[in-house]
Amino acid sequence: MFSNISQLETGSGVFIRYIKIGFEALHMLYNFLPLNPKPYQLFSLLELNMFVGPGIYYIRNNASSTLFDMDNSRLHLIHGWQKVDNQWNQKWRVVADPNFPDMWSLRNMEAGQYLNLWQNGSETRLVGSNIQTFWWLTQHSDETTSICFPERQDTRVADLHNGSKDNDTPIKLLTWNAERSQKWTFDRISD
C-alpha cells in the first residue's frame, strides 16, 4: 500500500493532504487510483470533496446558469432547464454515504429518484433511478463543483451539452476537460 502512496507524495503532494483528512479518505484514494496515475486522473482527488455538506440544493451549471432538472416522463432524464420557482423536480437532496463520507447521493425531491446513468450505445446520459448511487463531488478553486463518476480509473463528469442555455439540453457523462459546462454550483435551499 505505501509504495503507491509514496509515488504520489513525490509527484503531487497528495499524500500529506490526505493524511490530514483521515484514514478513510486515504484508503479511498489508494483504491481509486491506478498504479501510475496520469495528471488528469488526479484532478478530482487533489481537492477531494470540499463540498459544504448535506442539504437540499439547486444545482446550477456554470456555463449556462440552467439547473439540473429531472423530466417527468417515465425515463426520468436529467437535463438543463431554466429555473422555475418552486419546481420540485429542480431540487436535489444531497446526502453522504454513511460508509464513505466523501461520496454523495443526489435524490430528486419531486420524483424521489437518485442520480444514475443510462447507457445507450456510446452515449451515457444522466437519469433518475430507484437505485441509490454515490458520486464524488469535487470542489474547484472557483467555488464550482464537478459531479464525478465514482469508478476506478474513470475521469468522466456530468457535462451540460455545449453549455447550452436551451431548456431540455441533455446532461451526459463525458471525460473531464475543465470546461464551464462541466462545473456546477450547489445553491443551498435548506438542510
C-alpha positions in Angstrom: 0.0 0.0 0.0 2.6 2.6 1.0 4.7 2.1 -2.1 1.9 3.6 -4.3 1.3 6.3 -1.8 4.9 7.4 -1.7 4.9 7.7 -5.5 2.1 10.2 -5.2 3.9 12.0 -2.4 6.9 12.8 -4.6 4.8 13.7 -7.6 2.0 15.8 -6.4 1.9 16.3 -2.6 -1.4 14.4 -2.4 -0.2 12.1 0.5 0.2 14.9 3.0 -3.1 16.4 2.2 -5.0 13.1 2.6 -3.3 12.2 5.9 -4.9 15.3 7.3 -8.4 14.3 6.4 -8.2 10.8 7.8 -7.6 7.1 7.1 -10.9 6.5 5.3 -10.1 9.1 2.6 -6.5 7.8 2.3 -7.9 4.3 1.8 -10.3 5.5 -0.8 -7.5 7.3 -2.6 -5.4 4.2 -2.7 -8.3 2.1 -4.1 -9.4 4.7 -6.6 -6.1 5.5 -8.4 -4.4 3.3 -10.9 -0.8 2.3 -10.2 0.7 5.0 -12.3 -1.9 7.8 -12.4 -1.8 10.4 -15.2 -2.2 14.1 -14.2 -5.7 14.3 -15.5 -6.7 11.3 -13.3 -5.8 13.3 -10.2 -8.0 16.3 -10.9 -10.8 15.1 -8.7 -8.5 13.9 -5.9 -6.3 17.0 -5.5 -9.2 18.9 -3.9 -11.3 15.9 -2.9 -14.6 16.9 -1.7 -14.5 20.3 -0.1 -18.3 20.3 -0.6 -20.3 22.1 2.1 -22.4 19.2 3.2 -25.8 17.5 3.2 -29.0 19.5 2.3 -31.4 20.5 -0.4 -29.9 22.3 -3.4 -30.5 23.8 -6.8 -27.6 22.5 -9.0 -26.7 25.3 -11.4 -24.5 25.0 -14.5 -21.5 27.4 -14.6 -21.7 27.9 -18.4 -25.5 28.4 -18.8 -26.9 29.1 -15.3 -29.6 26.5 -16.1 -30.4 23.9 -13.4 -30.2 20.2 -13.1 -33.8 19.2 -13.9 -35.5 15.8 -13.9 -38.1 15.4 -16.6 -41.5 14.0 -15.5 -41.5 11.2 -18.2 -41.1 7.5 -17.3 -37.4 7.8 -18.3 -36.6 10.5 -15.7 -34.0 12.0 -18.0 -31.8 14.7 -16.4 -31.4 17.9 -18.5 -30.6 21.5 -18.2 -33.6 23.8 -17.7 -34.1 27.5 -16.8 -35.0 28.0 -13.2 -38.7 27.8 -12.4 -39.5 28.9 -8.8 -40.8 26.2 -6.5 -40.3 23.4 -9.1 -39.6 20.3 -7.0 -38.1 18.5 -10.0 -35.2 21.1 -9.9 -34.5 20.5 -6.2 -32.0 17.8 -5.1 -31.3 16.3 -1.6 -27.6 15.6 -1.2 -26.7 13.0 1.4 -23.3 11.5 2.3 -22.7 7.8 2.1 -22.6 6.5 5.7 -19.7 4.2 4.9 -17.7 6.6 2.7 -18.4 10.2 3.8 -16.6 11.6 0.8 -19.2 10.3 -1.6 -22.7 11.7 -2.0 -26.1 10.6 -3.4 -28.3 13.1 -5.2 -32.0 12.5 -4.9 -34.6 14.4 -6.8 -37.2 16.0 -4.4 -40.2 15.5 -6.7 -39.7 12.0 -8.1 -37.7 10.6 -5.3 -35.3 9.2 -7.9 -31.5 9.1 -7.4 -29.0 10.5 -9.9 -27.8 7.5 -12.0 -26.7 6.5 -15.5 -28.4 5.3 -18.7 -26.2 3.8 -21.4 -27.5 3.8 -25.0 -24.7 2.8 -27.4 -21.8 5.2 -27.0 -23.9 7.8 -25.2 -24.2 7.9 -21.4 -27.0 10.1 -20.1 -27.8 11.0 -16.5 -31.2 9.8 -15.4 -33.2 9.2 -12.2 -33.4 5.7 -10.8 -34.6 3.9 -7.7 -31.1 2.6 -7.2 -29.1 4.8 -4.8 -25.7 5.7 -6.4 -22.9 7.7 -4.8 -20.8 10.3 -6.6 -17.6 12.3 -5.9 -18.4 15.9 -5.6 -15.2 17.8 -6.3 -15.0 21.5 -5.5 -12.7 23.7 -7.5 -10.9 26.9 -6.5 -13.6 28.9 -8.3 -16.2 27.5 -5.9 -17.8 25.3 -8.5 -18.2 21.6 -8.2 -17.8 18.7 -10.6 -20.1 15.7 -10.3 -17.7 12.8 -10.9 -18.3 9.2 -11.8 -17.1 7.2 -8.8 -15.4 4.3 -10.5 -11.7 3.4 -10.5 -9.7 4.9 -13.4 -12.7 6.8 -14.7 -12.5 10.6 -15.3 -16.0 11.3 -16.5 -18.1 14.0 -15.1 -21.6 15.5 -15.6 -21.5 17.7 -18.7 -24.3 20.0 -20.0 -24.2 19.6 -23.7 -22.3 22.5 -25.3 -23.1 24.6 -22.2 -26.4 25.4 -23.9 -28.9 27.7 -22.2 -31.8 26.0 -24.0 -34.4 24.1 -22.0 -34.2 20.3 -22.4 -30.4 20.3 -23.1 -29.0 16.8 -22.3 -26.6 16.3 -19.4 -24.2 13.5 -20.2 -21.3 11.8 -18.6 -18.1 12.9 -20.5 -14.4 12.9 -19.9 -13.2 15.8 -17.8 -11.9 18.7 -19.9 -12.2 21.6 -17.4 -14.9 23.4 -19.4 -17.5 25.5 -17.7 -20.2 23.1 -18.9 -18.7 20.5 -16.5 -18.8 22.8 -13.5 -21.8 23.2 -11.2 -22.7 25.5 -8.3 -24.7 24.0 -5.5 -27.2 26.7 -4.3 -28.4 25.6 -0.9 -32.1 25.8 -0.3 -32.4 24.2 3.1 -31.0 21.5 5.4 
